[in-house]
């Protein structure tokens, strides 16, 4: 009987590792292919797209940078950083109010916030375009900042609230006895304890804002306010596209997000497990 269970356990491990290896290949290979093709020439890319570069042409990355990727990168960084700070701070403050403060109609407010998760951005495009044009915010940095913040607050509040619910109330009472205000309790006590879920929500919002295409395409038209997803499409020409330069631009766009995820993955996994898992 022991031998049988040992054999079944070995088979299960083999299947698990085979699955994980296959999943790793599916995820990593396209990224590696994109990186390698960023060093080729057009003729080499179409002639043998799956081979290693014959000559490693770093000039493709310089060309991508000089053809606007540097400007798109700065715009994406500005929009992503500001919208992340605004979204996480507002959501954390809202989650604190919903979990630590006795306010009227608490459940109704939670329901309304969660209802925002059901609103598809594409449905609101036409009225939003009209509204932003009327307010003079169309084709500006503020349009993307407002949209990215507004549409992510419900989801971010939901995650942080789920994490804050199980924090012991005795902490608030102890802070109150020491003379701390609600703002001090939130900023100096509760928020540091929510570090894992804060890091998780930061990473999730950065992934959203950095890769978002629909709003960035519809609400911006000038080169000065276009983000990377929209700007990279301008590298493609109707009369001929230098695809290695496009791949080089895509690699430049992917590097910051990949680095952020690896730096924060420990807190990312813990925050989601402790937040959504509760």
Secondary structure by P-SEA (a helix, b strand, c coil): caaaaaaaaaaaaaaaaaaaaaaaaaccaaaaaaaaaccccaaaaaaccccccccccaaaaaaaaaacaaaaaaaaaaaaaaaaaaaaaaaaaaaaaaccccccaaaaaaaaaaaaaacccccaaaaaaaaaaaacccccaaaaaaaaaaaaaaaaaaaaaaaaccccaaaaaaaaaacccaaaaaaccccccaaaaaaaaaaaaaaaaaaccaaaaaaccccccccaaaaaaaaccccccaaaaaaaaaaaaaaaaaaaaaacaaaaaaaaaaaaac
